[in-house]
Amino acid sequence: MATNTYATNRLTPDNTGILLVDHQSGLILGVQDHDQNEVRRNARALARAAKVFNLPIVATTSAPQGPNGPFLPDVEAELPAGTPLIHRTGEVDAFDDPAFEEAVRAMNRPNLVIAGVITDVCLMFASLSAIARGYDVHSVFDASGTTNVLARETSLVRLQEAGATLNSTVGVISELLRDWKTPGGPGTAEIFGELAMPFYGAVVASHAAAANQSK
């Protein structure tokens, strides 16, 4: 079991990698436990965070030529150049694909931030396999989605019992940032305002307008 604790093992740009599992055009249609567009925005936010913080990231699909469909184009557009996109031919657990496991191993990061569609399959099995391999895992539920609330809730219980840290997109990115005065501050503000916390964009715009009026 993973022993991830905030005090001793905070997420940093030097110890963290991101996995996006099966964010595909067919599978996203099955997301009913919360808003599909929110899942897409948060997956995009994680992908963009990889660029802001210079994190390694691996993406994967399951049988993209079939009904699961291709990797979501709007999420793929956010991936840093050179990101491995592993197309599995049938493996349900992404770690059962040797190319995916090798790509994850090559990141050489002890902390893995994982999101997936569907939650109780793609996120669940990748998180469990990563924990079994000794990684500290943050399972990101608002960048994942499933067919009903019960499936999500049972996944929460199973992953927490296995030792995963249950997290959110904003929680992960804020932990990586740590201090708004660092170089990641402006990029984080853009991620929050455009994707992960749309209300924050309005707050920033309002503040800027008030500052301009006071000049």
C-alpha positions in Angstrom: 0.0 0.0 0.0 1.2 3.5 -0.8 2.1 5.7 2.2 1.5 9.1 0.6 1.4 11.9 3.2 1.2 15.6 2.4 3.8 16.6 5.0 6.5 14.3 3.7 5.6 13.8 0.0 3.9 16.9 -1.4 3.5 17.0 -5.2 6.2 19.0 -6.8 7.3 19.5 -10.4 10.3 17.3 -9.7 8.5 14.3 -8.3 5.2 14.1 -10.2 4.0 12.6 -13.5 0.5 12.7 -15.0 -1.4 9.8 -16.7 -4.6 10.4 -18.8 -6.3 7.2 -19.4 -9.0 6.7 -22.1 -10.4 10.2 -22.4 -12.1 9.2 -25.7 -15.0 10.5 -27.7 -17.2 7.4 -27.3 -16.5 6.8 -23.7 -17.1 10.4 -22.6 -20.7 10.0 -23.7 -21.2 7.5 -20.9 -20.3 10.0 -18.2 -23.4 10.6 -16.1 -22.1 11.2 -12.6 -21.2 14.8 -13.4 -21.0 17.2 -16.3 -19.2 15.8 -19.3 -17.8 19.2 -20.2 -16.3 19.6 -16.8 -14.5 16.3 -17.2 -13.1 17.5 -20.5 -12.0 20.9 -19.1 -10.3 19.3 -16.1 -8.5 16.8 -18.3 -7.3 19.7 -20.5 -6.3 21.5 -17.3 -4.1 18.6 -16.2 -2.5 18.4 -19.7 -1.8 22.1 -19.7 -0.4 21.9 -16.1 2.2 19.5 -17.5 3.4 22.3 -19.8 3.3 25.0 -17.1 5.3 22.9 -14.6 7.3 20.9 -17.1 5.9 17.6 -15.9 6.1 14.3 -17.8 2.8 13.0 -19.0 1.5 9.9 -20.7 -1.8 9.5 -22.4 -3.5 6.3 -23.6 -6.5 5.0 -25.4 -8.3 1.7 -25.5 -9.1 0.4 -29.0 -9.6 3.9 -30.5 -10.6 2.4 -33.9 -13.7 0.9 -32.3 -16.7 2.4 -30.5 -14.6 3.9 -27.7 -13.5 6.4 -30.3 -10.3 8.5 -30.6 -8.6 10.5 -27.8 -10.5 13.7 -27.3 -9.1 16.2 -29.7 -9.4 19.2 -27.3 -7.5 17.3 -24.6 -4.9 16.1 -27.1 -4.3 19.7 -28.2 -3.2 20.6 -24.7 -0.6 17.8 -24.4 3.0 19.0 -24.5 4.9 18.2 -27.7 6.3 14.7 -27.7 3.8 13.3 -25.2 3.5 9.5 -25.6 0.0 8.6 -26.7 -0.2 4.8 -26.3 -3.0 3.1 -28.3 -3.8 -0.2 -26.5 -5.4 -2.9 -28.6 -7.7 -4.4 -25.9 -6.0 -4.3 -22.5 -8.6 -3.1 -19.9 -5.9 -2.2 -17.3 -3.6 0.2 -19.0 -0.6 -1.2 -17.1 -1.2 -4.6 -18.8 0.1 -2.9 -22.0 3.9 -3.2 -22.0 4.3 0.0 -24.0 2.2 2.0 -21.5 4.1 0.6 -18.5 7.4 1.3 -20.1 6.4 4.9 -20.9 5.3 5.4 -17.2 8.5 3.8 -15.9 10.5 6.2 -18.2 9.0 9.2 -16.5 10.9 8.2 -13.3 8.5 10.0 -11.0 7.4 8.5 -7.7 4.1 10.4 -7.6 1.5 9.7 -10.3 -1.6 11.9 -10.9 -4.1 9.8 -12.7 -7.5 10.6 -14.4 -9.5 8.3 -16.5 -12.8 7.6 -18.3 -14.5 5.4 -17.1 -13.8 6.0 -13.4 -14.5 2.5 -12.1 -12.5 0.9 -14.9 -9.9 3.1 -16.5 -9.1 5.2 -13.5 -9.6 2.4 -11.0 -7.4 -0.3 -12.6 -4.6 2.1 -13.6 -4.5 3.5 -10.0 -4.5 0.1 -8.4 -1.8 -1.2 -10.6 0.3 1.9 -10.0 0.0 1.4 -6.3 0.9 -2.2 -6.6 4.1 -1.1 -8.4 5.1 1.2 -5.5 3.9 4.6 -6.9 2.1 7.1 -4.7 -1.1 7.8 -6.6 -3.4 10.8 -6.7 -6.7 9.7 -8.3 -8.4 12.8 -9.8 -12.1 12.3 -9.7 -13.3 15.5 -11.4 -11.2 14.8 -14.4 -12.7 11.3 -14.6 -16.3 10.2 -15.0 -18.5 7.2 -15.0 -22.1 6.0 -15.8 -23.7 6.7 -12.4 -23.0 8.0 -8.9 -23.0 4.6 -7.2 -20.2 3.5 -9.5 -18.2 6.6 -8.6 -18.8 6.1 -4.8 -17.8 2.5 -4.8 -14.6 3.5 -6.7 -13.9 6.1 -4.1 -14.0 3.5 -1.3 -12.0 0.9 -3.1 -9.2 3.3 -4.1 -9.0 4.9 -0.7 -8.8 1.5 0.9 -6.0 0.6 -1.5 -4.0 3.7 -0.5 -4.7 6.2 -3.3 -5.0 9.9 -2.4 -8.4 11.1 -3.7 -7.9 14.5 -5.3 -9.3 17.2 -7.5 -7.8 19.0 -10.5 -7.6 22.3 -8.6 -6.1 20.5 -5.6 -3.4 18.9 -7.7 -2.4 22.0 -9.5 -2.4 24.1 -6.4 -0.1 21.6 -4.6 2.2 21.7 -7.6 2.2 25.5 -7.6 2.8 26.0 -3.8 3.4 29.7 -4.2 1.8 32.2 -6.6 5.1 34.1 -6.8 6.8 31.3 -8.6 7.1 31.2 -12.4 4.1 28.8 -12.5 1.8 31.5 -11.1 0.6 33.1 -14.4 0.1 29.8 -16.1 -1.9 28.5 -13.2 -4.1 31.6 -13.2 -4.9 30.9 -16.8 -5.7 27.2 -16.2 -8.0 28.1 -13.4 -9.7 31.0 -15.2 -10.1 29.2 -18.5 -10.7 25.6 -17.5 -10.6 24.3 -13.9 -12.4 27.3 -12.2 -14.2 29.4 -14.8 -15.5 31.8 -12.2 -11.9 32.7 -11.4 -11.6 34.2 -14.9 -14.4 36.6 -14.1 -12.8 37.5 -10.7 -9.5 38.3 -12.4 -11.2 40.4 -15.1 -13.2 42.3 -12.5 -10.1 43.0 -10.4 -8.2 44.2 -13.5 -11.1 46.5 -14.5 -11.3 47.9 -11.0 -7.5 48.5 -11.0 -7.7 50.3 -14.3 -10.5 52.6 -13.1 -8.5 53.6 -10.1 -5.6 54.8 -12.1 
